[in-house]
Amino acid sequence: MLFNATSNRIKGTLVFLLLIMAAGSFVYTQYLIEKIREKERSSIELWARAMEYNSKPHYQDTRDQLQRIVTDISVNDNIPDIQRSRWINTLQRAEADLSNSSLDFVASELIIKNRFEIPSVVVNEDREILHSRNTGNRTLDEGIIAEYAMLNDPIRIELGSGDMTQEQYIYYGDSGIIRTLKYFPYIQFGLLALFLGMGYLSLSSIKRTEQSNLWVGMAREAAHQLGTPLSSLYGWIALLKEQDSDGETLQIAHEISNDVQRMQTVAERFNKIGSIPELRPKRPGSIIRQVLEYLERRMPQIGKHVTLTMDIRSDKKIPLNPELFAWALENLLKNSLDAIDKNSSEARVHVEAYEHNGYYVIDVNDTGKGIEKKYRSEIFNPGYSTKKRGWGLGLSLTRRIVEEYHQGKIFIHKSVPGEGTTFRLMLPMAGEHDKQGSGINGNGVHETVVENQGRAL
């Protein structure tokens, strides 16, 4: 449970950091967008002021005097025609120089042209579009005016002077750089999520490898440490049996021998962890019976009144490592027994074994307290346990035995809180089916083999 809680804290911290970075990126990007919009509005306003200035007459007195001189020269017969024409052209050029043509060039070419490529339209008082810039192939209608009005407030232009004054408005949208920046936080968020996800997966992989190596080392060291006292116990038991002892003493020595043999089996199981086990054709039905019989003898120590039943519909040989398979099944059954309330009046654990789609399927069904959905994805994780005492390694080792060593599958088939849980274990079948002792009669019909049915243990 401790490992699981630590993992959840790491996940929560990574998600929190991701959200903080994404929020910071979004806020800063919005700040940049607003600053760029201010610059763009200043450029549009400068263009508007240039248009206003260019539309108004300037140096009117000087221009009127130049016009009167042109008129006087035109009607003066004492001036030769060639000289008259030269003077008139010079005066007209002077008047043109006063008509703000240079300002028009600055406003049109330097101030606004392609500086930010800001899409804009100029409309009159009746919202008729008079000019457009950088709008591409878009249709110039009321829709584009409404769109630009939602993005930016229009800029008013006053053209002409006196009775000839006209009002026009510039509506403009966002430039290409602003449109790009709007998507930047989402792109950055996606990249951050990708990098954090890759980092988390890498750390998780390293963590799983380290944990796996740790469990393997602990298991093999435990098997090694058990070897010496087990050898001594075998010697003491043999010596005890050779003595002239009464029947009761011999019976006790026999039971001790069985328990020592059980310890030897456990040590061999631990010693096989981390190595590639040898799979041999075995009948899983017989192993299921042995495990149930072992648990039956140990039930009084558990202090529960539980009915153990099994329904073996197929007993064909499949590739198995008997020691590891028995260990996995024992862990499943112990987990089911732990989930049952000792005060329950209908406590039952039922094991079904049958063939389905090329798999040998084993269902372990109990009437325990069930598993909530939020815990189902964690129940096979190392360290997960709902008990106050325990390392939470039983189901994790079971999954490793089934999936890694036997290339099978194990999962929660169904679970209802307050009603019970069904674990499903699926092992691939290979080779020819041996009908001897397989539970198939001469007509090829599966016969159900039921043992310990209804026995209260």
N, C-alpha and C positions, 0 to 999 in steps of 0.2 A: 504493500500500500504506500510505503514511503517513496519507493522509486516512481510509482505512478503519480503521486502528488508533486514530486519534483519535476517530472516531465510536463505536467499540466502547467506548473508555474513558469517553466521555460517557454512553453507555447504561448501562454498569456503575455509574457514579457515581450516576446518577439512581435506578436500581433499589436500590442500597445505601441511599441516603437515604430512599427510600420504605419500605424494610424497617425502618430505624432509627426513623422516625417512627411506623410502625405498631406496632412493639414497645413504644416509649415510651408510646403512647396506650393500648395493651392493659394494660401494667403499672399505669399511673396509674388507669385505670378500675377494675381489680381492687382497687387501694388504696381508692378511693372506695366500692366495693361493700362491702368489709370494714368500713369505718367506719360506713356506714349500717346494716349488719347488727348491729354492736355497739349502735347506738342503738335499733334495733328490738328486740333481745333485752332491753335494759334496760327498754323499755316493757312487754314481755311479762312480764318478771320482776316489775316493779312491779305489774302487774295480778294476777299470781299471789299476791304477798304480800298485796295488798289482799283477795283472796278468802279467803286463809287467816285473815287478821285478822278479817274479817267473820264467819267461821264459828265463831269461838271466843267464849264468853261473857265479858263484861267487866263490872266493877262489880257482881259477883254479890251481895255483901252488901247493897249499897244497893238492888238490885232485890228481894231477899228481904224487906227491911224494908218497902219500898213495898207488896209483896204482902200482908204481914201487916196493914198499916194498912188496906188495902182490905178485907180479911176482917173486921177489927174493926168497921169502919164498916158493913159489910153486915149484921152481926148486932146492932148497937146500935139498939134500938127507940126510944131517946130522941132520936134525930136525925131531923128531918123528912125525908120522902122526897125532896123537891126538893133540899134541901141535900145529902142522902146521894148522890144521883145526880150532883150537880155535883162533889162531892169525889172520887167514884170516877173520873169521866171525867178529871179533872185529874191524878190519880195514874197512871192508865193511860197518859196522854200522856207523862208524865214517864218512865215505864218504856220507852215506845217510843223516846223520845229517846236512851235509853241503849243501844238495840239496834243502833247503828252504821248507821242508815239513811243518814245523811249520807255516811259512808265508802263505802257501796255506790254512792251516786250519783257520788262522785268517781272511784271505781275504774272504774265502767261507762261513764260519760259523758265524763269529762274525760281520764282517763289513756289509755285505749285506743281509744275509739270514733272511728273514721275518722281517727285521727292519721296513720297510715301506710297504712291499709287493708290490714293484714296478715292474710292468710288463716290461720285457726287452728281447731283442734278440741280439745275437752277429753274425755279418755277416762278410764275407771275402770281398776282393776287388771286386769280381764278384757278390756281393749282395746275396750270398748264405747263408742261415741261418745255423750256426754251433751249437749254443746253445740257449736255451731260459729259462726264469725264470718267474714264476707267470703269465703265459699267459692263464692258464686254459685249456679249450677245444677249444680254437680258432685255426683256420687253420693258419699254419705258411707259409705264402706266401708273395708276393710282397705287398699285401694290408695292412698287419699289419705293414710292414716297412714304407709305405707311411703315414699311420695314425700316427705312433710314430714320424716320421720326422716332421709332421705338429705341433705336440705338443711341442717337444723339439729338440734342435740341437743335432746331434749324437756326441759321444765321440770317438776319434781316439785312437787305441791301437797299439803299435809297439812291436811285439814279436820277440824274438831271437836277434841275433847280427851278424854283418858282412854280408857275402853273404847269410846267412840264415834268414835275417830279413823279416818279414811278417807284413802286415797291416791288422788290423781288426777294426770294428766299432761297438759300442754299441748303439742301438736305444732303447729308453725306453718311456713308456707312463706315465699317471698319476696314482698315487696310489689311493687306495680306499678312503682315507680321503679327497683327493682333489676332487674326483668325488662327494663325499657327500657335500662338501662345495660349489660346484658350484650351487647346488639346494637350498642351505640354504636361500639366499636372497628372492627367490620366495616363499618359505615356510613362512619365516618371514613376507613378504609383505601380504600374504594371511591371516595370523593370525592377523596382525595389522588391515587389512581391516575388518576382522570379528569383532574384539573387538571395533574398532571405529564405525562400523555399529551398533553393539548392543548398544553402548553408545549413539549414535545419536538417535536410535529408542526409547531408554528409556527416553532421554531428551525430544524428540518430544512428547512422550506419556504424560509425566508429564506436558509439556507445554500446550498440547491440553486440558488436564484435568483442569489445572488452568484457561485457557481461558474460557472453558465451564462453570466452576463454577462462573467465573467473570460475563459472559453474563447472566447466570441464576439469579445471585444476583442483577445485575443491572435491569434486566427485572422485577423481582418481586418488587423491590423497586420502580421502576417507576409506576407499577400498583397500589401499595399501596399509593403512593403520589397523584395519579390522583383520587383516590376514594373520598377524602373529597371535593375537588372543584366540582366534578361531582354531588355529592349528593346535594350540595348547588344550582348548576345550575338547577337541576330537580325541586327543590322547587321554585326558582324564575320563571321558565317557567310556572309551574302550577299556581302561583299567577298571572302572566301576563295574562294567558288565562281566569282566573276567573274575571278579570276586564272588565268593560264595554268598550271594545275596538272596533275600527272599523275593517273592513275586512282586510285591509292592515296590520294592526298590528298583527292580528291573523295569517295571512299568514306568517309574519316574525317569529312569535313565533313558528309556525309549522316547519319552516325551521331550526330554532335554535334547536328545539327539535330533529330533524333528525341528526343534526351535533353532538349534545351531545350524542345521541344514538350511533353514529359512534365512538365517543371517548370512550364510555363505552365498545364497542366491541373491540377496540384496547387495552384497559386496561385488558380486560379478556384474550386477546391473550397473552399479556406479562405475565399474572399471570399463564398461563398454561405451560410456558416454564420451563423445568426441572422436570415436573411431568408427570405421565403416563396418557395420555388423554384417554377419553372414546370414542370408535369407535362404531358408530351406522349405520345401513343400511340407506344410503341416496343416492339420485340421484344427481350425480355431475353436470349434465346438468343444473339444476336449479341454482346451486351455480355459475356456469360459467356465466350464464345470469346476475345474480345479480352483480357480479364483473364487468362485462362489462358495465352494466348500471351505476354503480357508477362512473367508469372511464369516461363514456360519459358525465356525469354531470360536471366532473371536468376538462374536456379537455380545455375549454376556459382559465382556469387558467394556463395551461401548455404553452399555446401560440403556439401550433402546429396544423397544418391541417393534420390530420391522419384519414385514413379510417379503422375503426374497423369492422371486420367480423368474423363470427363463423359458423362452420359446425358441428352440433351435430348429429352423426349417431347412437348413442346409449345413452339411458338415463336410463339404468338399475341401480338398487341400488347396492352400494358397501360399505364396511365398511369405514366410514369416521368420522372425527371430523370436523364438518362444519366450525367452527371458524378458526381452524388452516389451513384447506385446502384452504379456501378463502384467508387467509393471504399469503400462498405459491403462489397461482395463481396470486394474486395481485402483489406480488414482481416480478414474472416473466414478467408480462405485463408491469409494470413500467420500468423494465430493458430494455425491447424491445422499449418502447417509448423513453427512454433516449438515445438509440443507433441511433435513427432516426434524421437526420438533419432537422431542422425546415424549411429550405428552399427547401426541397425535393419536387418535383412535384408529385411523385408517392409514398407518404408515406403510408404504410399499415401495419397493424398487423392482422394476421388471426389465429384463434384458431380452431383446429380440435379435435374432441373427437370420439373415436371408440373403438371397442373390437378387441383384437388380442392375441391369444395363452394364454387365461386365464388372461389377463391384460386389464385394462381400460387405454387406451393410450390417452394422451393429447399432441398435438403438438402446440407450440406457435411459429409462423413464423413471422419474421419481415423483412422489407426492409432496415434495418439500415446499419451501416458501417462494420459489420462483426467482427470476432475475429480471430486474427492471431494464428497460431498453437502453438507458444511458450508461449502463455498466456492461452491456453485452460485448461491446468492441474491446473492452479492457480485461475481460476475465481470463484470457490466455496470456496476458502480459506478465513477465517475471516480476515478482514482488506484489502482485495484486492478491489481496486476501481480505475477507470480511470477518475473519476470526481474530480474536485478541492475541492468540498464540499461533505461530506458524510463519513460514518464510514466503508463502505464496508461490511455490515453485512446482507444485503437483501438476496443474493443468498446463503450465508452460512446458514442462518436460514431456507431458503426454502429447502435446501438439508436435514437439520436435520428433518424438519417436514415430508418430503416425505420418507426418508430412515429409520429414527429411530422410528418415531411415527406411520407411516403407512406401514412400511416394503416394500416400493416401490423403484423405481429407478428414477433418474433424471440425464440427461447428455446432452451434445451438440450433437444433431443428425447430423447436418451439419452446416457449416459456410463458407462463401466465402467473403473475404475482399472486401468491396465496393458493395456487393450485398445483404447481409443479413445473418441472423442466425435462425436456428430452434432448440429450446429446446424441448426435449422429456421427458415427465413425465409419468411413468408407475406405476399404482396402482393395486395390486392383487384383483381379483374378488372372492367373496366367497358367499355361500348360493344359494338358488334358485333364478332364474331370474324372476323378476316381469314384466310381459308383459304390465301391465297397464301403459300407458303413456311412454312406452319404445321406441316408434318410430318404432315398428314392425307392419306391417299390417296383415290382416287375412291370407295371403298366406305365412307369415314368411319371407317376403322380407323387408330389412331395407329401411326405408324412410329417406331421408336426411332432417334435420330440419335446415333451414338457417334463421338467424335473423340478423338484422342490416346490411344485405348484401349491400355493396356499399354505406353506409351512410358516408358522410363526417362530421367529428366531429371536 
